[in-house]
Amino acid sequence: MKFWILLPFFSGVETSLSGPKEVSSWTGNSVNITCQYSENYTDDVKYWCGKWTSSCNVLVKSDGSVKSLLNQRMSISDNKMNKQFTVSVRNLRTSDSGWYKCGIEMQRPHTDVTYPVHLTVRGAEGHLSGPEIMKGLVGKSVTVECPYDKRYEQAEKFWCKTLNSTCYPLVSTDNSQKHMRMSIKDDRSGRKITVTMRSLMKDDTGWYRCGIKALNFDETHPVYLTVTGAVESLVGPKLVTGRTGSSVSIVCLYSDDYRDHEKYWCKEGILMCSSTLVTTNYNSEKERKSISDNKSSKEFTVIMKELKKEDEGLYQCGIDRTLLSDGSFRDETTSVYVHVKGKGALLC
């Protein structure tokens, strides 16, 4: 049996309570979680809690006052000299996965001091793997590859984002979950999941999981994505391809500053847009083209129906801007090339 020890990284700035943000291991193993506290909490009771709804359920306390079935696989020790306490969880199970907290018990009217930790318990070593950390730039794309064991060749694969204690599905190989900026591919011959996230935004930063739908539980692998770079006001695809007679959708994302501004779709001329085709304020649907603005997700979508060869060309997603700080006016735009192929041609 393996025994994992995870110690937090501490900067030079002292905080009341700190520890690891993410801890992972395999079923049957043991894991140690160490949390550091400041000197003024040396004599206070320390605890470990988790599996909460409205409140965090205390599982083990340093004074030994909590007894439960789960407590039989857990222990806590307080090293007052080093100002840190360690929680040990033995014989891990997949059901142990979730959010927990290191905690320091305070006397009323003061509230307890806590630090959240996410625990991931994987089904069996080697079933699913992948990168631990990925980085991307605003407006660009990132691709994540997660190899899996042969036994999962026929299983459904998915990609989800972790918020609080729940991982919300974004895309899946059975197409039950779809996302305009994300795609997933299952290479069964190479036994790997490939996820592509396009037109990255700063808000995409966070914890994700490659996942496999197994019989008794989901097999998942955590990936932390960091999106850096200047936040662009408007981001869209560079190329969209469709067949004659079919439809294409173009999704353009914008920053929060332009939530209430008019959006439009126009075709470029020699120096600028020769004509505005559709706008969100009026003419939202005209001559096989329509536009809709989803302010909650900060994106607007243009649909071009019954494509013709003459529709091919350079277009612009545009935002009608008001007065700028220097007294001038200027629209925010990004160019999109629409490529129209014949009915029998393959789309690449």
HELIX and SHEET records of a PDB file:
HELIX    1   1 GLU A   39  TYR A   41  5                                   3    
HELIX    2   2 LEU A   70  ARG A   73  5                                   4    
HELIX    3   3 THR A   94  ASP A   96  5                                   3    
HELIX    4   4 LYS A  150  TYR A  152  5                                   3    
HELIX    5   5 LYS A  202  ASP A  204  5                                   3    
HELIX    6   6 ASP A  256  TYR A  258  5                                   3    
HELIX    7   7 LYS A  309  ASP A  311  5                                   3    
SHEET    1   A 3 PHE A   3  LEU A   6  0                                        
SHEET    2   A 3 SER A  30  TYR A  37  1                                        
SHEET    3   A 3 LEU A  17  SER A  18 -1                                        
SHEET    1   B 4 PHE A   3  LEU A   6  0                                        
SHEET    2   B 4 SER A  30  TYR A  37  1                                        
SHEET    3   B 4 GLN A  84  VAL A  89 -1                                        
SHEET    4   B 4 MET A  74  ASN A  79 -1                                        
SHEET    1   C 5 GLU A  22  TRP A  26  0                                        
SHEET    2   C 5 VAL A 113  ARG A 122  1                                        
SHEET    3   C 5 GLY A  98  ILE A 104 -1                                        
SHEET    4   C 5 LYS A  46  GLY A  50 -1                                        
SHEET    5   C 5 ASN A  57  LYS A  61 -1                                        
SHEET    1   D 5 ILE A 133  LEU A 137  0                                        
SHEET    2   D 5 ASP A 218  THR A 228  1                                        
SHEET    3   D 5 GLY A 206  LYS A 213 -1                                        
SHEET    4   D 5 LYS A 157  LEU A 163 -1                                        
SHEET    5   D 5 THR A 166  SER A 172 -1                                        
SHEET    1   E 3 VAL A 142  PRO A 147  0                                        
SHEET    2   E 3 LYS A 192  MET A 197 -1                                        
SHEET    3   E 3 MET A 182  ASP A 187 -1                                        
SHEET    1   F 5 LEU A 234  VAL A 235  0                                        
SHEET    2   F 5 VAL A 248  TYR A 254 -1                                        
SHEET    3   F 5 GLU A 299  MET A 304 -1                                        
SHEET    4   F 5 LYS A 289  ASN A 294 -1                                        
SHEET    5   F 5 GLU A 285  LYS A 286 -1                                        
SHEET    1   G 5 LEU A 239  ARG A 243  0                                        
SHEET    2   G 5 GLU A 332  LYS A 341  1                                        
SHEET    3   G 5 GLY A 313  ILE A 319 -1                                        
SHEET    4   G 5 LYS A 263  GLU A 268 -1                                        
SHEET    5   G 5 CYS A 273  THR A 279 -1                                        
END                                                                             
